[in-house]
Amino acid sequence: MGQDKMTDLVIVGAGMVGLTLAALLADSGLSIRIIETREFDADHALSWEQAQREQGYDSRVSALTVASQQVLTVAGVWSQMEQMRLMPYRAMDVWDGEGTGHIRFDCTELHEPCLGHIVENRVTQSALLQRLAELDHCQLSVGVALNELSEPDADGFRTLTLSNGEALQARCVVAADGALSNTRRLAGIGMWEWDYGHHAIVTTVTTEQPNQATCWQRFTDDGPLAFLPLANPHLSSIVWSTSPDHAKALMELDDEAFCQALEQAFEGRLGRVTHSDSRYVLPLRQRHARHYVKEGFAAIGDAAHTIHPLAGQGVNLGLMDAAALAETILDGLEADVDWSAEYHLRRFQRARQGENLQMAATMEGFKRLFDAEGVMPRILRNAGMTWMNRLTPVKNHIVQQAMGLSGALPRLARRPVKE
């Protein structure tokens, strides 16, 4: 096989997590190839995003933490994202729709400018594509799928056969191609998975009253309903997690009836819901790879794990994966060891698998707590939320971890210490 068909690192998947990994390795000296099945014009990512921005908001948004902001800053894209469109949120308001329990987190209690940012996914992706277009050693191939993946040969190289007939040799392959990752399947890595019994409806809505730069979340009988503030003060992105039957019924409503149902479920906290953009529904399943690495292989982001969106942590966990894997590779290069060897890549797995499993367990616990019916579970939920809301140090400790200001974070995700 010719030298032109050999590369150090192949990343399968040009979503936010895969692109972030490539950007974090910008100064590594490694040759990087990114493969993406979707067709899009990567050379005009910013002009495309601007055209889309003028037409409205992306229905897919992420609540990016301070830690994720730091990772994207190191990746060289946060300043570009700020010039596009993002929304800092200053507070989170959470309440039990079946009682009086309520908790509010506010950035002023932490002496922080905000708790995080609501960012349209296409903003993050467009900024990353622009960044990677500036790198000579990084090549992006779109409209191409991975058909076959070999085991490592005697020299540690895997052979990839692509849908366009091309064959590559790579020292390391990274699966970043989403929850139904074909790359992970070809690598022979199994999954633990189970159905949450929820579908999520996502869209952008207009409300009579401004969003107050606040993330709102009400726990209903059927599941959590979140309103996430957008830069237009009367617009919010919603994620309504509910039973499949209820989701089907909601999707069949006309826009006016859907807005009325949404307003009622949200208890009219922002007045009337006057408009809804196109709605999309997603089935929710929890998945977790049995392991993240093999010789010359790693899985990150949704290819390694998916969780319930009730705390908005999915993309943040993926960005932490990208940061931890980038650190592992960079440390291996600096120490002049085989950075693609399984024994070395296990450092990434040790750093992330426990953290991701803990977050998955926490989200499952929250879901079961609010799914529980009966008087006693309701009393305990409401008493717990009221108690926590009054204990400011405990509450602030929890929100600091959620923001990525404390806990076991990759180096690239830690905010520089102010002198």
C-alpha positions, 0 to 999 in steps of 0.5 A: 500500500502506498505511503499516500494511503497511510495516516496516523489518526482516522476519526470517523464522524465529523460531529462536534466531538470528533471535530473537537478531538482533531482541533485539540491535536492541531499542534501534535504533528500527527496526520489526521483524516476525518471521515463523514457519511453526511454530505455538506460543504465544509469549505463554506461552513461559516457562510452556510451557518450565517445563512441558516442563522438568518432563517431561524434557530437550529432545533438542536442546541446544547447547554455547554458548561464552563469546562466545555467552553474551556475545551473549545477555547483550547481548540481555538474556536470559542471566540469564533462561536461568540461572533456567531450566536450563543446565549449565556444563561444566568440561572436554572429553575427546577420544580416538581410539577406534582408538588411544591418542591423547587430549587433555583441555581443562580450565577450571582451566588457563585460570583460567576458571569453565567452558569453556561451557554446555550449554543446551537449545534450548527454554530459549534460544528461550523466554527470547528470546520472553519478551524480545521480548514486552516490545518495542513495536516488534517483532511476531511472526506464527506459522503464517505462511509467506513465499510470494513475495519481490520485488526491491527497488523504486525506493525500495529496498523489497521486497514480501513476500507471506505465506501468509495473504494479507497483503502487506508492504513491508520495507527489509530481509529477513533469512533465518533460516529454517534450512538449507532456507531458502525465503527464501534460495531466493526471494532467488535465492542459490545454495548450495555443498553436499555430503553428509557421508555421516553421519547423527546420532542425538540423544537423552538418556541415563542413565548409571551414573556421573556426567557429571563436568561434562565433554564427552566425545567419542570418534572411532569407525570410523564417526564421532564420538560425543559425550556432553554433560553435563546438569544432572542429573549422571547424564544426558547429551545424546548426538550419535552421528554415523555412517554412514547404514546404521549409523544405520538399524540403531541406530534399529531397536534396542529401547531396551535393545539401543541402550543396550548398543551405545552403552555399547560404542561409548563404551567404558563411560567413564561405566559402564552406559548404563541408559536412553535417551529417544526417539531422533531421526536427522538427515542431515548435509550441509554447505551454504554460501551463495555470498554472504550479502547482496543489496540489502535482504537478508541470510542468517544462521545455518543459512540461510547455512551448516551444518557437521558437529556434531562440534565443536558450533559450528553455533549459535555461528556463527549467533549470531556472524552475528546479532551481526555483522549487528546491529552492521552495521545499528546502525553504519549507523543511527549514521552515517546511511547506508542501512543496508539497501543492499548496499554497507553489508550487505557489511560483515557478509558480509566479517566473517562469510563468511571465518570461517564458511568457515574453520570449515567447512574445519576441521571437514571436515579433522577428519572426513577425518583421523579417517575415514582408514583404515590404520596410518599415519593412525592413528599420525599422529592419535594422535601429534598428539593426544598431542603437543598434550595435552602442549603446554599453551600450544598447547592453551590457545590452541586452546581459547580460540579455540573458547570465543570468548575470542580471534580475530575476534569481533563487538564484541557477542560480546567479553567486557568487559575486567576493570579 
